[in-house]
Amino acid sequence: MDKKKLLGSRIRELRKRKGINQEKLAELIAVEPATISNIENGKNYPSMINLENILNVLESSFTEVFDFEHKNSPENLIEQINKTMNENPAKIEDFYKIIMALTK
């Protein structure tokens, strides 16, 4: 997925988490609803001022909105988990406990 689509998808995710629809977000940042739609669909990047306003309304940070790690493929995530475990052998038992707690 290209960066524009990832950013739009992440903004949509944060907006939904906040319980705001596109029309309300558009109203709160003084843009047309189509602007929000085009951003979320990956057609357009938001301007810097619109991005800043979106983040203020969604109570999010630049770091959070550009966190695309959760969008990785399962294979890539498994590879990253294995790498982390291999680099931290003393923590393998902790990793195991966390995984078991999440999957029960």
Disulfide bonds with the S-S distance in Angstrom:
none
